[in-house]
């Protein structure tokens, strides 16, 4: 962020930091150094519904200079007239609901220290889960957690070996089959209703930016235990072997 701030300063351009997902971690004394340079931003986005434990819709934009809000403004003869102090004139909606009361309540009830403890615990739990995944022969950690989010996928060891050693056409086919299998695992786990992870698509550097379907986990619930995470991996392992794509993947890995 400091390097970007230097560039923005040299070019005399607006420096915006999109901290919608992780910006709440600034409350943590232990991890706030990860955001060094954010204090130099002209504007910062933070979504309270990500790590401040309030419902969807509590997005914020913080301005270094309040007058910057005037970059976007709308007026009408019947509402938010010119000179009005209604902040709705700076939004697409033209008005604002009372979502800020939920954030105010959480800050009042939990306070900075309470929220910081929740954030610290979630980051540490994500690191524990990453260590747990590393210990599994048939799971691969795709992205190490920086905060409380990580991604991984199910991949049997013989398939992983074939991915590393096989010819290019074989590797391509295995990647596609793994994508289909992991998508099926996530869908089956959601349908079973015992536990849930989301999924997304990344292009990991370690796999030459090959489009990769990954399982995505946010460790935000303070009641999540290591035992719950172990059981979740075991369920995914079982669902993988029940998938119709399992045998096809195994055949490609062994024959090719």
N, C-alpha and C positions, 0 to 999 in steps of 0.2 A: 504493500500500500504506500509505503514511503517513496518507493521508486516511481510509482504512478503519480503521486502527489508532486514529485519533483518535475516530472514531464508536464503535468497540468500547469504548474507554476511558470515554467519556462515558456509554454505555449500560450499562457494567459487564457486558459479555457476552464470551464466549469468542471469540478472534480466531484463526481457522484459515486458513492459506495453503496452497492446493493447488498445490504446485510440482512435481507428479509428473513432468511432462514436462520443464520447463526448469530445475528447481532445481539440477541439477548444475553449471550455468553459474556458480554462485557461486564455483567454484574458479578462475574466470578473473579475474585482476586487471584485465583490459582491459574486461570487460563486466559485472562484478558490480554496478556502480552501477545497472544496470537493475532491480535487486531492492531498491532502497533502501526500508527500512521492514519488510522481512521479519524483521529481528532483533527486532521488537516482537511477533511472533506468539506465541500460546500453544502452538500446535502447527503443524508443517510436514510435509507429505507430499512425499517425493522417491522416484522410482522409479529405482533404479540401472541397470535394463535399458534406460533411455532414452539417457542420455549418459555413463554410467560403464562402458559396454562389457562388461556381463555378461549372461548369458542371462535370459530371462523369469522373473519370479517374485521379483525382489529389490526389493520395495517396502518403504519405511521410513516410520515416523511419528516425528518428533522432538518431544520434550516439553520445554517450558521448565521445568516442575516435574514430576519423575518421578511424584508422587502423582496427577497428572492421568490416568495410565494406569488408575487404579482406577475411572474412570467406567464402564468396561466390564470385567466380570470374571465368570467362570463357575467353578463348583466341582463336584466329584464325589467320592464316597466312596473311589473306587479310584485317583484321580489328581488332581493339582492341588488338593489339599485346602486349606482355609482356612489362611492363614499360609505356604503354599508359595511358594517364590521362582521357580517355573517360570513364565516369561513366557507360556507357552501359555494360561494362564488369561485372558489379555487378547485372545485371537484367536478367530475363528469356528472355526478348525480344532481348537483345543484343544491343539495342539502345534506345534512349529516344526521345519522341516528345516534342512539345513546350507547353505542358499543364501548365508548371510552369509560363508562361507568364500571364495566366489568374489569377492565384493566386497573382502574382506580381502586376497586374493591380488593383485587388480588394483591396490589402493592400495599394496601392497608392491612390486610389479614396476614400475609406472609412476610412482607417487608423485603428489603434488599437482601438481607442475610438469609432469609428463608428460601427465596428464589435462587440465590447463589448456591445454597446447599443442594437443592434439587438439580441444578445444572451441573454442579461438580459430580454428583452421584451418577447422573446419566452419562457423562463423558467417561467416567471410570468404568461403568458397566459395559459401555460399548467396547472399551479396551479389553475387558475380561472376555467378552463374547468373541472378539477377534482372536484372542489367545486360544479360546476353546475351538474355534474353527480351524486354526492352524494345527491343532492336535488330531483332527479328523483326516483319515486317509482319503475319504471320498467327498470332501468339500474343499473348495478353493476360495480363499479370500481375494476379492477383486480389488477393493479399495480399502486401505487402512483407515480407521476412523480418525478424523481430525477433531471432531466434536463428538456428538452422540449418534452419528449416522454412519453406517457401513454397508457395503454390498458384497455379496458372495454368490456362489452357485454350486450346485451339486455336479460333481464330475468323478466317476469311478477312477481309481488309480491306473487301471490298464488303458482307459481312454486318455487320461492325462499323458501317459507315456507315448501313446500313439500320436497325440497332438504335437509332442515335442520332437518325435523322431520320424514320423511318417512323411510321405511325399506330399507336395502341395495340394493335389486334388483330394487326397485322403483327409488332410487337415481341414480343408474347406468343408467337406461333407460332415466331418465330425463336429465342427463348430455349428453348423446348421442343425444337426440332430440334437446337440446339447441345448441349443436355444429352444427347440421345440419341447424337449424333455423338461427343462426348467420352467417353461411357461405352463406346461401341464401340471407340474408339481404345485405351483402357486395356485392354479385354478382349483385343483383337487383339495388343497388345504383350506382354501376359502370356503368351498362347498361343505367340507366336513364340519367346520365351525368350532373346532377345538382350539386352534390358534391361527394366527394370520400374519403374513408379511406381504408387502406390496412388491411390485417388480418394475423394472425399467430397462432401458437399453443404453449401454455404454460402448465406447471404443477404447478398450484398455491398451496402454502402451506395451504391456508385456505380451500381448497377443497381436502385435503389429496393427493395432487399431481396427481389428476385425469386429464388426457389429456383434455385440454379445448381450444376450438376455441375462440379467442378474436379479437376484432376490435382494430386496432393499429393506433395511430394518432401521427404525429410529428407537433408541432405547431411552424413552422419556418417562415411562411409568416407574415411579419409585418402588412399587410393589413387585416388580419383575425380579425373580430370583435366578441364580445360575441353574438351578434344577429345572425351572420352566424353560430356559433356553436349551438345556440338554435334551429335554423331552421334545421340544420343537424340532431340533435337528433329527432326532430319532424318527419322528413322524414323517419328516420330509424324506428321509432315507427309505422308509417303508412305502411311502407313496410313489417314490421313484421306481421301485421294483414292481409296483402294481401297474405302472404306466405301460400302454401298448408300444411306446417308443423305446422302452428299455432294451428289449431283445434286439431290435434293429441296431441300436447304438453298440451293443456288445458285439454283434456280428461284424460290424464295420471295424471295430477296434482290434478284434482278434484275427480276422481274415486278411486285413490290409496291413 
